[in-house]
Amino acid sequence: MSKLIRLADVIDDKIRKEKELEFYEKELRKLHQKMAVLRQEIDVTNIIIDLVKHEKVRDFKKEFEDKN
């Protein structure tokens, strides 16, 4: 008994795969956007860390306490 491949089945499979690919492409775009936001947040955090490490930030509390 040989298996027959129906053209309709092949077409349905192709359509299903195209929809699946479209879904994953959409999800990938969302992930790329989230990654970009996270990279920006990391950059800002690194700038803050650098400022604090090099004491480029004024400690207003300490200055106030030193005056009093």
N, C-alpha and C positions, 0 to 999 in steps of 0.2 A: 504494500500500500504506500503510495508516494504522497508526500504533502504538497498541496497546491498553495501557491502564494497568490492571494487575491490582491489585485491592484488597489482596491478600496482599503484593504488592511495596511498596505504600504503607505498609501496617502494619509490615512488616519495616524499612523505612527510618525510620519514626517511632520504633520500638523502639531501633534502632541509635543514632539521634540522642539519645534520652533517656539511653541508657547512656553515650554520649560526654559529654553534659552533666553527668551525675552524676560521671564521672571528673574532669572539669575543676573542678567545684565542690569535690571532695575535695582536689585539688591546690591550689586557691586557699586553702582553709582551712589547709593545711600551710604555704603561703607566708606567710599572715597571721601564723601563730604564729612562724615564723622571723623575720619582720620585727619583731614585738614584742620578741623576745629581743635582736635587734640594736639596736633603739632603746634598750633598757635598758642594754646594754653601752656604747653611745655616751654615754648620760647619765652613767654611772659614770666613764667616761674623761674627760668634760668636767669633772666635779667634781674629779677628781684633777688635771687640768691647771690648773684654777682655784686649787686649794689650793697647788700648786707655784708658780704665777705670783705669788701674793700671800704667799708664804712662810709659810703657815699650818701647814706641816709642819715639825716639829723635825728638825734634822739631827743625830742622835745621834752619828754618826761624827765630825763636826766638833766638837761639844761635847766629846767624849772626847779628841780630839787637842788641843784648846785647853787642857784641864785638865792635860795631861801635857807 
